[in-house]
């Protein structure tokens, strides 16, 4: 069976426009995954394509190769035995016929092959048809659910669906591998995404389709809300805040009015297993995140609570040790919420020794998109998605602030060396950080990523020049570079520092290895730790890198 699906989609929201989204996958034996990955790397770069392509020994996918079984020694089901593909129109027709026939309702069952955080906000709802939601955290949990519910599936016509079709390939093959009584398995070709294209009013699909890109979710013309806030139960289906369960780290829905009510959330699955959130008490520490109404200035802090009773390391005499409070500065064209989401794995790995606190930069940026000319469209148009506020610590001369909350076309193609032209705005950012720290309380350390690392180094240097009394015990500078602002007067920054960056040319396409190494060279050598990794423009959270980060932080407990 040809398991390839290729789809061009105009604009990120599924409507007409000038952007193209190419989604495809192919299950096949790949004898040399490294060579195929290099092929994609070279050709995609040459065509100026952006996005993610996953390559593995069992195939290739432009969004998410999936593994059905969590045990790598278990043989996957034969993909040639996958269920029969039904087009969106065929799938809809079958559902309609069953919905109108009371005789067939016990003969058909619909199975959702997605994770529970996806099914929370959207699913098929058909009269007279039983829809089974496995309520799993991850795809590799699906075989166990199928094994436990074989009697619900035996002898039925099984209609399966997922986001784009790929998960149903393996899952349907797994069901059919059970033999007699499991032959009639069908899958929605192209998944919910193709179905909503065919039926823009939603058809039998209610709510929104969770997608794995910047859109997060895509709805139909009905615009109905299926999800509910985990805390208050009100209708809500927006995952953009990236709130996660404190136990299993799965995404949870928490409405804006409840996001400040508790530090730790517990998803419905963990609640079923008896896990509870930490209780809020008056003896709590507080995380303050800035809410800005102007491009600069520190004002209107919003507070989210941090429980003092959460687990922390213990000293030899049994006394509880205080966690390190670390102020975190995001990169260029990011925001505190975005950076917090991107570092959630890091926060989890450090939760016993450190508390990460995030803050927006003071300079708000315009919403910029890169025009791409196409023979299909006469005039390029901006994305239709609602833009998220983006900020910067340093800006280029003559940069305009985002005052109209709307998109504008970029003046030139993306330049990975643009940070070298961001020479203004330091004084405002320095004053802003001083004011923020005075209101938020003391910190043991500061962590900066990319431009945030450049700003953190500038701040520490300025502190050393003016007050000779640094506000931090240590600094962490990830994928950083020396900001092209002022000079360091030849005197090293006398602050214990950890520098974490890509280990050689090409491993970090945003900031070159030599630039990050140059920043590390500005700090006092006898208390400077360097962690080089092969993970790209990120903060790594796997061994041995996370162990080196933990080792550095442990010396300040």
KEVO-118266 format. One record per residue (C-alpha): residue number from 1; residue in one letter; z, x, y. Coordinates in steps of 0.02 Angstrom, whole numbers, always signed. Each point is the difference from the previous one (the first is absolute). Layout:
BEGIN
{node NUM,'A',{Z,X,Y}};
...
end
This chain:
BEGIN
{node 1,'X',{+0,+0,+0}};
{node 2,'X',{-42,+62,+172}};
{node 3,'X',{+165,-6,+94}};
{node 4,'X',{-73,+55,+164}};
{node 5,'X',{+28,-106,+154}};
{node 6,'X',{-77,+47,+165}};
{node 7,'X',{+28,-100,+156}};
{node 8,'X',{-45,+23,+181}};
{node 9,'X',{+111,-93,+119}};
{node 10,'X',{-30,-17,+184}};
{node 11,'X',{+150,+36,+108}};
{node 12,'X',{+177,+25,-56}};
{node 13,'X',{+48,-184,+5}};
{node 14,'X',{-143,-59,-109}};
{node 15,'X',{-97,-75,+146}};
{node 16,'X',{-165,+52,+77}};
{node 17,'X',{-1,+166,+92}};
{node 18,'X',{-56,+179,-6}};
{node 19,'X',{+120,+87,-119}};
{node 20,'X',{-37,+15,-185}};
{node 21,'X',{+132,+5,-137}};
{node 22,'X',{-65,+65,-167}};
{node 23,'X',{+105,-43,-152}};
{node 24,'X',{-50,+49,-176}};
{node 25,'X',{+67,+60,-166}};
{node 26,'X',{-66,+58,-167}};
{node 27,'X',{+97,+24,-161}};
{node 28,'X',{-83,+145,-91}};
{node 29,'X',{+46,+164,-84}};
{node 30,'X',{+7,+137,+132}};
{node 31,'X',{-5,+171,-87}};
{node 32,'X',{+34,+100,+159}};
{node 33,'X',{+100,-100,+127}};
{node 34,'X',{+22,+150,+116}};
{node 35,'X',{-188,+28,+13}};
{node 36,'X',{-32,-184,+35}};
{node 37,'X',{+136,-1,+133}};
{node 38,'X',{-82,+150,+83}};
{node 39,'X',{-167,-92,-4}};
{node 40,'X',{+77,-149,+91}};
{node 41,'X',{+88,+113,+123}};
{node 42,'X',{-160,+88,+50}};
{node 43,'X',{-112,-153,+9}};
{node 44,'X',{+122,-116,+88}};
{node 45,'X',{+37,+132,+130}};
{node 46,'X',{-186,+28,+27}};
{node 47,'X',{-27,-187,+25}};
{node 48,'X',{+151,-16,+117}};
{node 49,'X',{+81,-126,-118}};
{node 50,'X',{+186,-30,+10}};
{node 51,'X',{+119,-75,-125}};
{node 52,'X',{+65,+41,-173}};
{node 53,'X',{-87,+30,-166}};
{node 54,'X',{+103,+21,-158}};
{node 55,'X',{-72,+99,-145}};
{node 56,'X',{+79,+11,-172}};
{node 57,'X',{-46,+34,-181}};
{node 58,'X',{-31,-187,-28}};
{node 59,'X',{-108,-38,+151}};
{node 60,'X',{-23,-5,+188}};
{node 61,'X',{+51,-125,+134}};
{node 62,'X',{-18,-7,+188}};
{node 63,'X',{+171,-87,+20}};
{node 64,'X',{+123,+0,-148}};
{node 65,'X',{-29,+68,-177}};
{node 66,'X',{+132,-91,-96}};
{node 67,'X',{+89,+46,-160}};
{node 68,'X',{+46,-147,-112}};
{node 69,'X',{+128,+92,-105}};
{node 70,'X',{+140,+104,+76}};
{node 71,'X',{+6,+106,-159}};
{node 72,'X',{-139,+131,+19}};
{node 73,'X',{+0,+33,-189}};
{node 74,'X',{-49,-180,-40}};
{node 75,'X',{-184,-33,-19}};
{node 76,'X',{-69,-127,+127}};
{node 77,'X',{-94,-153,-65}};
{node 78,'X',{-187,+15,-22}};
{node 79,'X',{-80,-52,+164}};
{node 80,'X',{-150,-64,-97}};
{node 81,'X',{+114,-139,-64}};
{node 82,'X',{+43,-63,+174}};
{node 83,'X',{-9,-186,+37}};
{node 84,'X',{-160,-83,+55}};
{node 85,'X',{-40,+9,+186}};
{node 86,'X',{-8,-163,+96}};
{node 87,'X',{-78,-2,+172}};
{node 88,'X',{+101,-78,+140}};
{node 89,'X',{-104,-159,-14}};
{node 90,'X',{+23,-7,-190}};
{node 91,'X',{+187,+33,+13}};
{node 92,'X',{+17,-138,+130}};
{node 93,'X',{-102,-120,-105}};
{node 94,'X',{+110,+26,-153}};
{node 95,'X',{+157,-29,+103}};
{node 96,'X',{-73,-156,+77}};
{node 97,'X',{-50,-72,-169}};
{node 98,'X',{+173,+30,-71}};
{node 99,'X',{+85,-70,+156}};
{node 100,'X',{-99,-162,-21}};
{node 101,'X',{+27,-12,-188}};
{node 102,'X',{+170,-42,-71}};
{node 103,'X',{-63,+40,-176}};
{node 104,'X',{-37,+183,+36}};
{node 105,'X',{+157,+44,+98}};
{node 106,'X',{+94,+62,-154}};
{node 107,'X',{-148,+104,-58}};
{node 108,'X',{-15,+113,+153}};
{node 109,'X',{+123,+120,+79}};
{node 110,'X',{-24,+106,+155}};
{node 111,'X',{+80,+174,+3}};
{node 112,'X',{+30,+100,+159}};
{node 113,'X',{-15,+186,-41}};
{node 114,'X',{+76,+60,+164}};
{node 115,'X',{+172,+60,+52}};
{node 116,'X',{+133,-119,+65}};
{node 117,'X',{-9,+61,+180}};
{node 118,'X',{-183,-51,-2}};
{node 119,'X',{+26,-170,-81}};
{node 120,'X',{+138,-42,+126}};
{node 121,'X',{-128,-28,+138}};
{node 122,'X',{-147,-75,-94}};
{node 123,'X',{-54,-70,-170}};
{node 124,'X',{-111,-128,-83}};
{node 125,'X',{+72,-175,-4}};
{node 126,'X',{-96,-124,-106}};
{node 127,'X',{+56,-177,-48}};
{node 128,'X',{+25,-24,-187}};
{node 129,'X',{-16,+188,-30}};
{node 130,'X',{+146,+113,-44}};
{node 131,'X',{-5,+163,+99}};
{node 132,'X',{+107,+141,-71}};
{node 133,'X',{+72,+128,+121}};
{node 134,'X',{+68,+148,-100}};
{node 135,'X',{+112,+52,+148}};
{node 136,'X',{-23,+185,-34}};
{node 137,'X',{+36,+146,+116}};
{node 138,'X',{-147,+104,-58}};
{node 139,'X',{-157,-21,-102}};
{node 140,'X',{+63,+106,-145}};
{node 141,'X',{+134,-133,-31}};
{node 142,'X',{-134,-130,-42}};
{node 143,'X',{-23,+45,-186}};
{node 144,'X',{+186,-31,-32}};
{node 145,'X',{-12,-169,+85}};
{node 146,'X',{-154,-44,-104}};
{node 147,'X',{+92,+51,-160}};
{node 148,'X',{+147,-111,+46}};
{node 149,'X',{-110,-152,+40}};
{node 150,'X',{-129,+5,-139}};
{node 151,'X',{+44,-176,-57}};
{node 152,'X',{-40,-69,+172}};
{node 153,'X',{-170,+83,-11}};
{node 154,'X',{-46,-23,-182}};
{node 155,'X',{-143,-121,-28}};
{node 156,'X',{-29,-31,+185}};
{node 157,'X',{-147,+33,+113}};
{node 158,'X',{+75,+134,+112}};
{node 159,'X',{-66,+19,+177}};
{node 160,'X',{+57,+163,+81}};
{node 161,'X',{-13,+58,+180}};
{node 162,'X',{+58,+141,+112}};
{node 163,'X',{-43,+71,+171}};
{node 164,'X',{-171,+74,-32}};
{node 165,'X',{-27,-13,-188}};
{node 166,'X',{+47,+171,-64}};
{node 167,'X',{+172,-42,-68}};
{node 168,'X',{-72,-144,-101}};
{node 169,'X',{-118,+119,-92}};
{node 170,'X',{+139,+89,-93}};
{node 171,'X',{+119,-148,-7}};
{node 172,'X',{-128,-118,-77}};
{node 173,'X',{-49,+134,-126}};
{node 174,'X',{+184,+19,-46}};
{node 175,'X',{+19,-187,-31}};
{node 176,'X',{-158,-8,-105}};
{node 177,'X',{+59,+149,-103}};
{node 178,'X',{+133,-115,-73}};
{node 179,'X',{-133,-79,-110}};
{node 180,'X',{-12,-177,-63}};
{node 181,'X',{+53,-131,+126}};
{node 182,'X',{-33,+114,+149}};
{node 183,'X',{-190,+1,+4}};
{node 184,'X',{-30,-115,+148}};
{node 185,'X',{+44,+110,+146}};
{node 186,'X',{-94,-11,+164}};
{node 187,'X',{+19,+97,+162}};
{node 188,'X',{-47,-36,+180}};
{node 189,'X',{-138,+123,+42}};
{node 190,'X',{+37,+85,+167}};
{node 191,'X',{+173,-75,+3}};
{node 192,'X',{+78,-103,+138}};
{node 193,'X',{-97,+98,+129}};
{node 194,'X',{-168,-58,-69}};
{node 195,'X',{+67,-177,-25}};
{node 196,'X',{+51,-15,+184}};
{node 197,'X',{-171,+61,+52}};
{node 198,'X',{-77,-140,-103}};
{node 199,'X',{+130,-129,+55}};
{node 200,'X',{+57,+46,+176}};
{node 201,'X',{+104,-160,+9}};
{node 202,'X',{+107,+72,-140}};
{node 203,'X',{-58,-114,-140}};
{node 204,'X',{+141,-4,-127}};
{node 205,'X',{+78,+158,+71}};
{node 206,'X',{+151,-29,+112}};
{node 207,'X',{+71,+124,+125}};
{node 208,'X',{-62,+178,+26}};
{node 209,'X',{-74,+136,-108}};
{node 210,'X',{+101,+162,+6}};
{node 211,'X',{-118,+148,+24}};
{node 212,'X',{+31,+186,-7}};
{node 213,'X',{-62,+55,+170}};
{node 214,'X',{+47,-17,+183}};
{node 215,'X',{-29,-189,-3}};
{node 216,'X',{+144,-25,-123}};
{node 217,'X',{-55,-179,-35}};
{node 218,'X',{-152,-111,+20}};
{node 219,'X',{+9,-189,+13}};
{node 220,'X',{-119,-145,-6}};
{node 221,'X',{-40,-127,+134}};
{node 222,'X',{+150,-103,-56}};
{node 223,'X',{+123,+129,+69}};
{node 224,'X',{+144,-74,-100}};
{node 225,'X',{+156,+104,-35}};
{node 226,'X',{+70,+12,-176}};
{node 227,'X',{+124,+142,+25}};
{node 228,'X',{+180,-16,+58}};
{node 229,'X',{+122,+117,+85}};
{node 230,'X',{+116,+82,-127}};
{node 231,'X',{+151,-26,+113}};
{node 232,'X',{-17,-170,+84}};
{node 233,'X',{-134,-82,-108}};
{node 234,'X',{-112,-48,+146}};
{node 235,'X',{-190,+1,-24}};
{node 236,'X',{-61,+178,+21}};
{node 237,'X',{-137,+108,-79}};
{node 238,'X',{-18,+156,+110}};
{node 239,'X',{+32,+168,-87}};
{node 240,'X',{-43,+106,+153}};
{node 241,'X',{+182,+51,+27}};
{node 242,'X',{-3,+80,-175}};
{node 243,'X',{+176,-56,-44}};
{node 244,'X',{+47,+54,-176}};
{node 245,'X',{+131,-37,-131}};
{node 246,'X',{+136,+131,+11}};
{node 247,'X',{+12,+11,-190}};
{node 248,'X',{-180,-2,-66}};
{node 249,'X',{-95,+33,+165}};
{node 250,'X',{-115,-149,-27}};
{node 251,'X',{-66,-86,+156}};
{node 252,'X',{+100,-152,+58}};
{node 253,'X',{-33,-132,+132}};
{node 254,'X',{+125,+4,+143}};
{node 255,'X',{-38,-98,+158}};
{node 256,'X',{+26,+85,+171}};
{node 257,'X',{+160,-95,+38}};
{node 258,'X',{+79,+61,-162}};
{node 259,'X',{-58,+181,+3}};
{node 260,'X',{+153,+52,+101}};
{node 261,'X',{+125,-98,-104}};
{node 262,'X',{+23,+126,-141}};
{node 263,'X',{-51,+175,-42}};
{node 264,'X',{-30,-27,-184}};
{node 265,'X',{-107,-136,-80}};
{node 266,'X',{+1,-51,-182}};
{node 267,'X',{-157,-77,-73}};
{node 268,'X',{+7,-155,-110}};
{node 269,'X',{-28,+101,-158}};
{node 270,'X',{+147,+116,+35}};
{node 271,'X',{+106,-151,+45}};
{node 272,'X',{-39,-75,-171}};
{node 273,'X',{+67,+162,-75}};
{node 274,'X',{+164,-20,+94}};
{node 275,'X',{-29,+125,+139}};
{node 276,'X',{+69,-44,+169}};
{node 277,'X',{-27,+61,+178}};
{node 278,'X',{+134,+102,+86}};
{node 279,'X',{+116,-107,+105}};
{node 280,'X',{-5,+14,+189}};
{node 281,'X',{+167,+44,+78}};
{node 282,'X',{+66,+49,+170}};
{node 283,'X',{+19,+180,-53}};
{node 284,'X',{-185,+36,-1}};
{node 285,'X',{-112,+128,+73}};
{node 286,'X',{-152,-63,+95}};
{node 287,'X',{-181,+50,+6}};
{node 288,'X',{-80,-31,+168}};
{node 289,'X',{-187,-18,+15}};
{node 290,'X',{-82,-11,+168}};
{node 291,'X',{-92,-155,+57}};
{node 292,'X',{-108,+48,+147}};
{node 293,'X',{-66,-120,+130}};
{node 294,'X',{-76,+138,+107}};
{node 295,'X',{-104,+153,-47}};
{node 296,'X',{+149,+113,+35}};
{node 297,'X',{+186,-16,+21}};
{node 298,'X',{+140,-37,-123}};
{node 299,'X',{+57,-179,-1}};
{node 300,'X',{+42,-153,-103}};
{node 301,'X',{+65,+83,-160}};
{node 302,'X',{-2,-108,-155}};
{node 303,'X',{+136,+38,-126}};
{node 304,'X',{-10,-4,-189}};
{node 305,'X',{+160,+28,-98}};
{node 306,'X',{+36,+141,-120}};
{node 307,'X',{+139,-23,-127}};
{node 308,'X',{+127,+140,+1}};
{node 309,'X',{+47,-40,-180}};
{node 310,'X',{-167,+47,-77}};
{node 311,'X',{+0,+145,-123}};
{node 312,'X',{+18,+174,+72}};
{node 313,'X',{+42,+169,-77}};
{node 314,'X',{+180,+44,-37}};
{node 315,'X',{+90,+162,+37}};
{node 316,'X',{+102,+95,-130}};
{node 317,'X',{+162,-83,+52}};
{node 318,'X',{-74,-174,-18}};
{node 319,'X',{-20,-41,+184}};
{node 320,'X',{-156,-88,+56}};
{node 321,'X',{-122,+106,+99}};
{node 322,'X',{-89,-66,+154}};
{node 323,'X',{-188,-21,-11}};
{node 324,'X',{-110,+101,+115}};
{node 325,'X',{-75,-105,+140}};
{node 326,'X',{-179,+57,+32}};
{node 327,'X',{-107,-59,+146}};
{node 328,'X',{-180,-22,-58}};
{node 329,'X',{-151,+19,+115}};
{node 330,'X',{-165,-75,-59}};
{node 331,'X',{-173,+75,+19}};
{node 332,'X',{-138,-35,+125}};
{node 333,'X',{-63,-180,+3}};
{node 334,'X',{+141,-61,-113}};
{node 335,'X',{+160,-97,+34}};
{node 336,'X',{+178,+0,-66}};
{node 337,'X',{-29,-143,-121}};
{node 338,'X',{-157,+79,-71}};
{node 339,'X',{+84,+170,-22}};
{node 340,'X',{+152,-81,-80}};
{node 341,'X',{-113,-84,-127}};
{node 342,'X',{-94,+161,-37}};
{node 343,'X',{+162,+96,-29}};
{node 344,'X',{+87,-133,-105}};
{node 345,'X',{-14,+109,-156}};
{node 346,'X',{+76,+146,+94}};
{node 347,'X',{+143,-110,+64}};
{node 348,'X',{+33,-56,-178}};
{node 349,'X',{+7,+179,-66}};
{node 350,'X',{+119,+51,+140}};
{node 351,'X',{+106,-158,+7}};
{node 352,'X',{+157,+86,-64}};
{node 353,'X',{-2,+138,+129}};
{node 354,'X',{-98,-59,+152}};
{node 355,'X',{-33,-153,+107}};
{node 356,'X',{-172,-2,+82}};
{node 357,'X',{-9,-87,+170}};
{node 358,'X',{-168,-36,+81}};
{node 359,'X',{-54,-21,+179}};
{node 360,'X',{-162,-42,+89}};
{node 361,'X',{-77,+129,+118}};
{node 362,'X',{-9,-51,+185}};
{node 363,'X',{-188,+10,+30}};
{node 364,'X',{-89,-156,-62}};
{node 365,'X',{-182,+27,-48}};
{node 366,'X',{-155,-105,+12}};
{node 367,'X',{-69,-77,-158}};
{node 368,'X',{-150,+109,-42}};
{node 369,'X',{-132,-27,-133}};
{node 370,'X',{-145,+113,-51}};
{node 371,'X',{-168,-89,+26}};
{node 372,'X',{-117,+16,-147}};
{node 373,'X',{-181,-47,+30}};
{node 374,'X',{-84,-99,-137}};
{node 375,'X',{-173,-71,-22}};
{node 376,'X',{+85,-163,-51}};
{node 377,'X',{+78,-32,+170}};
{node 378,'X',{-73,+14,+173}};
{node 379,'X',{+162,+36,+91}};
{node 380,'X',{+156,+79,-73}};
{node 381,'X',{+155,-106,+22}};
{node 382,'X',{+185,+44,-12}};
{node 383,'X',{+109,-48,-149}};
{node 384,'X',{+64,-178,+6}};
{node 385,'X',{+170,+45,-73}};
{node 386,'X',{+148,-20,+117}};
{node 387,'X',{+39,+177,+60}};
{node 388,'X',{+171,+78,-27}};
{node 389,'X',{+81,+96,+143}};
{node 390,'X',{-27,+188,-13}};
{node 391,'X',{+92,+137,+94}};
{node 392,'X',{-6,+186,+37}};
{node 393,'X',{+118,+138,+58}};
{node 394,'X',{-139,+99,+85}};
{node 395,'X',{-164,-65,+69}};
{node 396,'X',{-163,+72,+62}};
{node 397,'X',{-37,+6,+187}};
{node 398,'X',{-66,-163,+72}};
{node 399,'X',{+56,-98,-154}};
{node 400,'X',{+18,-186,+33}};
{node 401,'X',{+147,-102,-59}};
{node 402,'X',{-26,-158,-100}};
{node 403,'X',{+26,-137,+129}};
{node 404,'X',{-121,-134,-59}};
{node 405,'X',{+50,+1,-185}};
{node 406,'X',{-181,+10,-55}};
{node 407,'X',{-119,+118,-89}};
{node 408,'X',{-113,+124,+88}};
{node 409,'X',{-136,+113,-70}};
{node 410,'X',{+41,+185,-21}};
{node 411,'X',{-85,+116,+124}};
{node 412,'X',{-48,+125,-135}};
{node 413,'X',{+7,+23,-189}};
{node 414,'X',{+169,+43,-74}};
{node 415,'X',{+46,+181,+32}};
{node 416,'X',{+133,+75,-114}};
{node 417,'X',{+42,+125,+138}};
{node 418,'X',{+36,-135,+129}};
{node 419,'X',{+183,+48,+1}};
{node 420,'X',{-48,+158,+94}};
{node 421,'X',{-49,-107,+150}};
{node 422,'X',{+162,-102,+3}};
{node 423,'X',{+83,+97,+140}};
{node 424,'X',{+85,-133,+105}};
{node 425,'X',{+149,-117,-13}};
{node 426,'X',{+132,+124,-57}};
{node 427,'X',{+119,-26,+146}};
{node 428,'X',{+3,-188,-26}};
{node 429,'X',{+25,+21,-188}};
{node 430,'X',{+139,+127,+25}};
{node 431,'X',{+96,-112,+119}};
{node 432,'X',{-31,-148,-112}};
{node 433,'X',{+73,+91,-152}};
{node 434,'X',{+152,+59,+98}};
{node 435,'X',{+37,-177,+54}};
{node 436,'X',{-29,-68,-175}};
{node 437,'X',{+117,+127,-80}};
{node 438,'X',{+136,-36,+128}};
{node 439,'X',{-7,-184,-46}};
{node 440,'X',{-24,+20,-187}};
{node 441,'X',{+139,+126,-27}};
{node 442,'X',{-1,+175,-71}};
{node 443,'X',{-119,+62,-134}};
{node 444,'X',{+19,+146,-117}};
{node 445,'X',{-187,+29,-9}};
{node 446,'X',{-173,-44,+63}};
{node 447,'X',{-156,-27,-106}};
{node 448,'X',{-175,-3,+70}};
{node 449,'X',{-166,-34,-84}};
{node 450,'X',{-165,+69,+70}};
{node 451,'X',{+7,-31,+188}};
{node 452,'X',{+180,-54,-24}};
{node 453,'X',{+36,+174,-70}};
{node 454,'X',{-83,+79,+152}};
{node 455,'X',{+107,-108,+114}};
{node 456,'X',{+159,+36,-97}};
{node 457,'X',{-31,+187,+18}};
{node 458,'X',{-32,-20,+187}};
{node 459,'X',{+160,-99,+19}};
{node 460,'X',{+102,+132,-91}};
{node 461,'X',{-79,+139,+103}};
{node 462,'X',{+38,-91,+163}};
{node 463,'X',{+179,-30,-53}};
{node 464,'X',{+20,+185,-33}};
{node 465,'X',{-74,+47,+169}};
{node 466,'X',{+101,-123,+104}};
{node 467,'X',{+168,-35,-79}};
{node 468,'X',{+15,+138,-132}};
{node 469,'X',{+86,-135,-104}};
{node 470,'X',{-122,-80,-123}};
{node 471,'X',{+29,-181,-44}};
{node 472,'X',{-40,+30,-184}};
{node 473,'X',{+67,+108,-140}};
{node 474,'X',{-173,+14,-78}};
{node 475,'X',{-181,-53,+16}};
{node 476,'X',{-132,-53,-127}};
{node 477,'X',{-182,+23,+50}};
{node 478,'X',{-129,-77,-116}};
{node 479,'X',{-187,+33,+21}};
{node 480,'X',{+41,+63,+174}};
{node 481,'X',{-85,+113,+126}};
{node 482,'X',{+46,+86,+165}};
{node 483,'X',{-34,-125,+139}};
{node 484,'X',{-122,+64,+133}};
{node 485,'X',{+133,-27,+133}};
{node 486,'X',{+88,+141,+94}};
{node 487,'X',{+53,+157,-92}};
{node 488,'X',{+147,+57,-103}};
{node 489,'X',{+34,+157,+105}};
{node 490,'X',{-1,+110,-155}};
{node 491,'X',{+177,-54,-45}};
{node 492,'X',{+18,-81,-172}};
{node 493,'X',{+76,-173,-15}};
{node 494,'X',{+174,+33,-67}};
{node 495,'X',{+17,-151,-112}};
{node 496,'X',{+6,-7,-190}};
{node 497,'X',{-169,-74,-47}};
{node 498,'X',{-101,-62,-148}};
{node 499,'X',{-190,+1,+14}};
{node 500,'X',{-97,-103,-127}};
{node 501,'X',{-191,+6,+0}};
{node 502,'X',{-158,+17,-104}};
{node 503,'X',{-23,+166,-88}};
{node 504,'X',{-170,+61,+56}};
{node 505,'X',{-162,-52,+79}};
{node 506,'X',{-58,-172,-51}};
{node 507,'X',{+165,-65,-68}};
{node 508,'X',{+40,-84,+166}};
{node 509,'X',{-156,-65,+87}};
{node 510,'X',{+96,-47,+158}};
{node 511,'X',{+102,+156,+37}};
{node 512,'X',{-55,+170,-64}};
{node 513,'X',{+119,+108,-100}};
{node 514,'X',{-8,+138,+130}};
{node 515,'X',{+53,-119,+139}};
{node 516,'X',{+155,-57,-97}};
{node 517,'X',{+40,+181,-46}};
{node 518,'X',{-14,+47,+184}};
{node 519,'X',{+127,-133,+44}};
{node 520,'X',{+119,+67,-132}};
{node 521,'X',{-20,+174,+78}};
{node 522,'X',{+75,-64,+163}};
{node 523,'X',{+169,-25,-83}};
{node 524,'X',{+133,+130,-41}};
{node 525,'X',{-54,+78,-164}};
{node 526,'X',{+168,+25,-85}};
{node 527,'X',{+33,-188,+2}};
{node 528,'X',{-178,-63,-28}};
{node 529,'X',{-51,-82,-164}};
{node 530,'X',{-183,-29,-42}};
{node 531,'X',{-59,-126,-131}};
{node 532,'X',{-188,+7,-33}};
{node 533,'X',{-75,-135,-110}};
{node 534,'X',{-167,-65,-64}};
{node 535,'X',{+24,-183,+48}};
{node 536,'X',{-101,-10,+162}};
{node 537,'X',{+55,-79,+165}};
{node 538,'X',{+161,-76,-66}};
{node 539,'X',{+183,+41,-31}};
{node 540,'X',{+9,+33,-189}};
{node 541,'X',{+133,-87,-104}};
{node 542,'X',{-30,+74,-173}};
{node 543,'X',{+73,+156,-78}};
{node 544,'X',{+13,+141,+40}};
{node 545,'X',{-27,-42,+184}};
{node 546,'X',{+132,-136,+13}};
{node 547,'X',{+125,+115,-83}};
{node 548,'X',{-30,+131,+134}};
{node 549,'X',{+22,-132,+136}};
{node 550,'X',{+162,-60,-79}};
{node 551,'X',{+62,+179,-16}};
{node 552,'X',{-30,+31,+184}};
{node 553,'X',{+91,-159,+53}};
{node 554,'X',{+146,+26,-119}};
{node 555,'X',{+50,+157,+95}};
{node 556,'X',{+46,-109,+150}};
{node 557,'X',{+113,-122,-93}};
end
